[in-house]
Amino acid sequence: MTNVAVVGCGHVGAVTAAGLARLGHVVCGVDTSEEVVALLNAGDAAFSEPDFKPLLSEGLTSGRLGFTASYAEGLARAEIVFLCVNTPSTFTGAADLRFVRAAATGIAGTLRNRAGPPALIVNKSTAPIGTGETIEIILSRYFETAVDSPAICANPEFLREGSAVHDFFHPERIVIGAARDEDAQRVADLYEALDAPIVTTDLRSAEMIKYVSNAFLATRVSFVNEIARLCESLDVEVDGVLEGVGLDSRIGKAYFRPGIGYGGSCLPKDVAALCHTGEIAGLTMRVLQAVQEANVSQRTHALNCIRRLLGTLDGKTIAVWGITFKGSTEDLRESPALDIIALLRNEGASLRIYDPALAGTAPEFYDDPLVATEDADALAVLSDWPQFATADFAAVRDRMAGRVVYDGRNHLTRAQVEMAGLLYYGVGRSSGRDTPLHSGGAR
């Protein structure tokens, strides 16, 4: 059992705090927002995440978990302090380190006045290569000698929105960057109960691992989207192609489904940050620049597809299902759907929007997906919420004025849509074939 403080109780920080509490540690979450702290102490959160509330409640009930807005209270007994704050993009693409600097300053000022051995600081925030050294410089201003100053480790997070709790307890790897083996071991001991390989490296390499991981995932998405567009042009069915390619163990099937592009709080900003890091180092990141360009162009491609299906968009009514960057989350950050909606409106289309996370929150956000399709000339599915795949498309057909269904996530099958008397169009599925090239199935 270790006394742990987690500074920053957003999505990553709150899940990390509650997860460590279940592993048997005593955890205090620290956040400067009184509202965030009050919600978490009441067993609630400002975000939606499957299985998080029961995990939070378990920690609070056990007495091993609590939250405060006071650094002094939160760090009073902490042996290890996690830094889990946001690092949004600046207009240049660089990661904004204001929150990291502020948190590091708050931690340093508190630990300087605390008796006992120095705590170990673990940066879990996604931050540029060299951030660990930046934190060390901030700490050095508060401690007279390096011996008194807390040591720094990097422990990047790999929690996906919508499955963050599962990912915490079933990690594919745990990455720890540290200057000293004993510091890395202290962090590794926190996760002793988890069955996962431990990758121990230096600070900069650990920071790099996080960025390279997300940049590669973004590259796969943009690559498969370009292939899907080529399939459309050549009248080739993309699902069968990707099935055959993905069976190669060197390639695999993960992050290999066409759609309207990647979004969210991680991939866009991390690709941009790595490109910026390359520029600072005097390197042009040509592949990642192309990844960004392909991702943006996928929005325009979606618009062109819908326009081609409907003719002019001026005066047309389009029902939209899903505007979050992916299903099972309320996150709208960098959502491709928002860009597509703006493009549709710019061409004169009227929109009727339904999203399970935003139902009824504004006049144009409908409470019911079927009601949103009333008198619509087309339905555009722009997020992969599970319930969309099991929708009653016969009922959709009865309500719509038109017959077009644009599946921007390849989340549906052609058969389920066309059996209801509707016209189906997916990404890379323009040929009219949604049947796998072998009996095993391509989906």
C-alpha positions, 0 to 999 in steps of 0.5 A: 500500500502506497500513499498517492496523490493525483494532481488533475482529476479530469478523465485520465486523472480521475480514472487513474486515482480510482484505479489505484485505489482499487489496487489497494493504495490510499489515493487523494485526488487534487484539482483546482476546480471546487466543482470537480472535487465536489462531484467526485466526492459525491460519486459523480463526474463531469464526464461519462465513462463506462464502469467509472462510477461504480469504481469511484463509489467503491474507492470512496466507500473503502476510505482509500479514495478522496478528493480535495482542492487543497495541495497541502491536504492532498500531498500531506502524506503522498509518497508518489505524486501523479501529474495528470493535467491537460496539455491542449494544442497551441495555434502552432501545434505545440503542446500548451504546458501552462497547466503542467507548469502550474501543477509542478509549481503547486506541487513544489511549493507544497512539498518544500514545506512538508516534513519527511522524505521527498516524494516521487513525482510521476508525469502522466500528462501527455507532454513533449519530449523534454517535459520531465526536465522542464519539471525538474527545473521548476522543482530546482527553484524550490529546493536547495540541493538536488538531494532534497528535490523530488525525483521525476518519472514519466508514466504515459497513459494509454487510456481510450475514452469509452474504455478507460477503466478496462484499459487501466486494469488490462494494459497492453504495456506499462511504460516507465521512464526514470533516471534511476532504476529504484525510482522506476521500480517504485512506480512499477510496484504500484501496478504489481497486481496488473498482468502487463509487461513493464517497459523501463526506459529513460525519461525522454524515451518514455515521453517519445513512446506516447507520441509515436504510439498515437502518431502511428495510430493516426497514420493507420487511420489516414492510410486506410481512408485513402485506400477506401477512397481509391476503392470507391474510384475503382469500384472495389469493395474495401471490406474484403480488401482490408480483411485480406490485408489485416490477416497479415500479422505484421499489419493486423486489423486494429485502427483499420476501418475507414471513416470520416477521419480521426478526432478527439483529444489525443490523436490530432494534438499529438500528431501536431505536437510531434510535427512541431517537435520535428520543426524545432529539431530542424526536421520536416515530418513529411509523413505526419504532415500528409497524415494531417492533410489526409485527415482533414480532406476526409471531411470534404470527401464526406460532403462530396459524397452526400452532395453526389447522392442528393444533388444540390444540398441547398434546401435539403434536410439531413438527419445526423446521427452522432456528433461526438468524435466517437461513440460511447463518449460525450467528447466533441473535441476535434470531432470530424462530425462537427466539421461535416455539419458546418460544411453541410450548413454552408451549402444550405442544408438544414440539419436534424441532429441526434446524439445519445450524449447530447439529446435534447440539450439544444433545439436542434438536438432531438431526444429520439433518433427516429424523430430526427429523421422525420421528413429528412432527405438523407440520414448521415451516421457520423459517430459509431454509437452501438445503438445505431447498428441495431436501429429499426431502419424500416421505421426510419424509412417510414419517416424519411422523405428521401431514401439515402443513408450515408454511413460515415463510420462503416458502422452499419451493413448494406443489407440491414439498410437496403432490406428496409428499402433505403439506399446505402452508401459507406466509405469505400463501399460505393460499388454496392457490395457489402458481402465479404470475399470469403465465408468468414465475414469481413466485419 
